[in-house]
């Protein structure tokens, strides 16, 4: 996934149920370090070909479930013996997702919703007026998330792609532009409205959706999101801020890049985070708690 540059809709009405997945499972915060082609605990899970079960409920990952986060190149199904894979939605096909499902895994679709990327096939769908300052990564520019009516159909098509490829969930990246120098006067309320729209788009398609970083808005967004994805909360002493997700029975998928596992894993186990150490290119390598 893309890491953020800062360390840091519909209300969920359906009852979320999921199998009991256990285990303990890391790019700067908020945005992934993966480039245009990018971005050991064991466990098991029963994964189906779609996000919605036969009872009509979305997948709900539980605290502590082990995961793999690979945005660099296509997913390597042999890279980690874990029940959850988080992979790039554009760069992996329906066949790639189906292969992971056959291995009994749930699969999360990484999609950048906060920045324009000049290497994506739908790059021409974004009006130039919506493109702001560079977010520090080559070929990427912040989006004016205040323009909900323009961005909604674009994001709906992206989430349609995730659904149609058989993904179980979405990891929308860069959902804290208001706390960055985007080139637009974004406010916290602008971000809340946009993030809730993103959640609604995912849920309308039967997909679970994760809140990426954006720690200050967890209290107001907890009920809109099914899990959290966090980068470097241990490095910045912020992991306890994710406790509301754990208390709600929702997984927190967490990575560090600089801090050794001996420093953050004891706290991760205590907080029931799904934590691992990753290299910033987010390839296959991982060292889990």
C-alpha positions in Angstrom: 0.0 0.0 0.0 0.9 3.5 -0.2 2.1 5.1 3.0 0.9 8.5 4.1 3.2 11.4 4.6 2.1 11.9 8.1 2.9 9.6 11.1 -0.2 9.2 12.3 -22.1 7.0 4.0 -23.8 4.8 5.6 -23.8 3.7 9.2 -23.1 0.0 9.4 -26.6 -1.6 9.9 -25.9 -5.2 9.0 -24.6 -7.5 11.7 -21.0 -8.3 10.9 -20.0 -11.9 11.3 -16.9 -13.7 10.5 -15.0 -16.8 11.3 -12.7 -16.7 14.3 -9.3 -16.0 12.7 -6.4 -15.9 15.1 -2.7 -15.2 14.9 -0.3 -12.2 15.1 0.9 -11.2 12.1 5.2 -3.3 7.5 6.2 2.4 4.2 6.0 6.1 5.9 2.5 6.5 7.5 -0.5 7.1 5.3 1.0 6.3 1.9 2.7 3.2 0.6 6.2 3.2 -0.6 5.4 1.0 -3.5 6.0 2.4 -7.0 4.0 2.0 -10.2 4.4 -1.7 -10.1 4.5 -2.1 -6.4 3.4 -1.1 -3.5 6.3 -15.9 9.7 2.9 -16.4 11.4 0.6 -19.1 10.2 -3.1 -19.3 10.1 -6.1 -20.5 8.2 -9.4 -19.0 7.0 -12.3 -20.1 4.9 -12.4 -17.8 1.9 -15.1 -17.7 -0.7 -15.1 -16.3 -4.2 -16.9 -13.2 -3.1 -17.0 -10.7 -0.3 -20.5 -11.6 0.8 -21.3 -14.9 2.4 -24.3 -17.1 1.8 -26.0 -15.3 4.7 -25.5 -11.9 3.1 -23.0 -10.6 5.6 -19.7 -8.9 4.9 -16.4 -10.4 6.0 -15.3 -9.1 9.4 -11.6 -9.7 10.2 -11.1 -10.2 13.9 -8.3 -8.9 16.1 -5.0 -10.8 15.9 -5.6 -12.4 12.4 -2.3 -12.8 10.6 -1.8 -11.1 7.2 0.5 -10.5 4.3 0.8 -7.0 2.6 2.4 -7.2 -0.8 2.0 -4.3 -3.2 5.2 -4.9 -5.2 4.3 -6.9 -8.3 1.6 -9.6 -8.4 0.8 -11.5 -5.2 3.0 -14.4 -4.4 0.7 -17.0 -2.9 3.7 -18.9 -1.4 5.1 -15.8 0.3 3.4 -16.3 3.6 1.2 -18.9 5.2 -1.4 -16.5 6.6 -5.2 -16.3 6.1 -5.3 -12.7 4.8 -3.6 -11.1 1.8 -3.6 -7.4 1.0 -2.6 -6.8 -2.6 -2.8 -4.1 -5.4 -6.3 -4.1 -7.0 -5.1 -3.0 -10.4 -2.1 -5.3 -10.7 -3.7 -8.5 -9.7 -6.3 -10.3 -11.8 -9.5 -12.2 -10.9 -7.4 -15.4 -11.4 -4.8 -14.2 -8.8 -7.6 -13.5 -6.3 -9.2 -16.9 -7.0 -5.9 -18.6 -6.4 -5.6 -17.0 -3.0 -9.2 -18.0 -2.3 -8.5 -21.6 -3.2 -5.7 -21.6 -0.6 -8.3 -20.6 2.0 -7.5 -16.9 2.2 -9.4 -13.6 2.3 -8.1 -11.0 0.0 -8.0 -7.2 0.4 -7.9 -4.8 -2.6 -5.5 -1.9 -2.3 -6.8 1.2 -4.0 -5.5 4.8 -3.8 -8.5 7.0 -3.2 -6.7 10.2 -2.0 -4.2 10.8 -4.8 -4.1 10.7 -8.6 -1.6 8.3 -10.1 -0.2 8.8 -13.6 0.4 5.1 -14.0 -3.1 3.8 -13.5 -5.3 2.9 -16.5 -8.1 5.3 -15.4 -5.8 8.3 -15.0 -7.6 10.3 -17.7 -10.9 10.0 -15.7 -9.7 12.6 -13.3 -10.3 16.3 -14.3 -7.1 18.4 -14.0 -8.8 20.8 -11.7 -9.0 18.0 -9.0 -5.2 17.5 -9.0 -3.3 19.2 -6.3 0.3 19.2 -5.0 2.7 16.3 -5.3 2.4 14.0 -2.3 6.1 13.2 -2.5 5.8 10.1 -4.7 6.7 10.1 -8.3 3.7 10.5 -10.6 1.2 11.2 -7.8 -0.8 14.3 -6.8 -3.3 14.9 -4.0 -7.0 15.0 -5.0 -9.5 17.7 -4.0 -11.7 15.4 -2.0 -14.3 18.1 -1.5 -15.5 17.4 -5.0 -17.6 14.4 -4.0 -20.0 14.4 -7.0 -17.0 14.2 -9.4 -14.9 11.7 -7.4 -17.8 9.3 -6.5 -18.3 7.7 -9.9 -14.6 7.3 -10.4 -14.2 5.5 -7.1 -17.3 3.5 -7.7 -15.7 2.1 -10.9 -12.6 1.3 -9.0 -14.5 -0.5 -6.3 -16.6 -2.3 -9.0 -13.2 -3.6 -10.2 -12.4 -4.9 -6.8 -15.8 -6.6 -6.4 -15.7 -8.0 -9.9 -12.3 -9.6 -9.4 -13.7 -11.3 -6.3 -11.9 -9.3 -3.5 -13.4 -9.6 0.0 -12.5 -6.1 1.1 -10.9 -2.8 0.2 -8.0 -0.9 1.6 -8.5 2.8 0.5 -5.2 4.7 0.8 -4.5 8.3 1.6 -7.6 9.1 3.5 -6.0 11.9 5.6 -5.3 14.5 3.0 -6.6 17.2 5.4 -3.5 16.7 7.5 -1.1 17.2 4.6 -0.1 20.0 2.2 -2.4 19.0 -0.6 -2.7 22.4 -2.4 -6.3 22.6 -1.3 -7.8 24.0 2.0 -9.1 20.7 3.2 -10.7 20.5 6.6 -11.3 17.6 9.0 -15.0 17.7 8.1 -14.1 17.5 4.4 -12.2 14.3 5.2 -15.0 12.9 7.3 -17.5 13.3 4.5 -15.1 11.8 1.9 -14.1 8.8 4.1 -17.8 8.1 4.8 -18.6 8.2 1.1 -15.7 5.7 0.5 -17.1 3.4 3.2 -20.6 3.6 1.7 -19.3 2.8 -1.8 -17.5 -0.3 -0.5 -20.5 -1.5 1.6 -22.9 -1.0 -1.3 -20.8 -3.6 -3.1 -20.7 -6.1 -0.3 -17.0 -5.3 0.4 -15.5 -4.7 3.8 -13.5 -1.6 4.1 -10.5 -0.5 6.3 -9.6 2.9 7.7 -6.0 3.6 6.7 -4.1 5.6 9.4 -6.1 8.8 10.1 -5.9 8.2 13.9 -7.5 11.5 15.0 -10.8 10.6 13.3 -11.1 7.0 14.6 -13.7 8.0 17.2 -16.0 9.4 14.5 -15.3 6.8 11.8 -15.2 3.6 13.8 -18.7 2.5 12.9 -18.2 3.2 9.2 -15.2 0.9 8.8 -14.7 -2.8 9.3 -11.0 -2.9 10.2 -8.0 -0.6 10.4 -4.7 -0.5 8.5 -1.8 1.4 10.2 1.7 2.2 9.5 4.3 3.0 12.2 2.1 3.5 15.2 4.8 2.0 17.3 7.5 4.3 16.0 5.4 7.3 16.9 3.9 5.9 20.2 0.4 5.9 18.8 -0.7 2.2 18.8 -3.0 2.6 21.8 -5.1 5.0 19.7 -6.3 2.0 17.7 -7.8 0.3 20.7 -11.4 1.3 19.8 -11.2 -1.0 16.7 -10.0 -3.9 18.9 -12.6 -3.3 21.5 -15.2 -3.4 18.7 -13.9 -6.8 17.5 -12.3 -5.4 14.4 -8.8 -6.2 13.2 -6.0 -3.7 13.1 -3.5 -4.6 10.4 -0.2 -2.9 11.5 3.3 -2.6 10.0 6.5 -1.0 11.0 9.5 -0.3 8.8 12.3 1.0 11.1 11.5 -0.4 14.6 12.7 -4.0 15.3 10.1 -6.6 16.2 11.7 -7.0 19.6 10.7 -3.4 20.3 7.1 -3.4 19.2 5.8 -7.0 19.2 5.3 -7.2 23.0 2.9 -4.2 22.9 1.3 -5.5 19.7 0.5 -8.8 21.3 -0.9 -7.0 24.4 -3.1 -4.7 22.2 -4.1 -7.7 19.9 -2.8 -5.9 16.8 -1.9 -7.9 13.6 1.6 -6.7 13.4 4.7 -7.3 11.3 7.9 -5.7 10.1 8.1 -5.0 6.4 10.6 -3.3 4.0 9.3 -0.1 2.4 8.9 -1.5 -1.0 6.3 -3.9 0.4 7.5 -7.0 -1.4 7.1 -10.6 -0.1 9.5 -10.3 2.8 7.9 -10.0 6.3 8.8 -10.7 9.9 5.7 -11.2 12.0 5.1 -10.9 15.7 
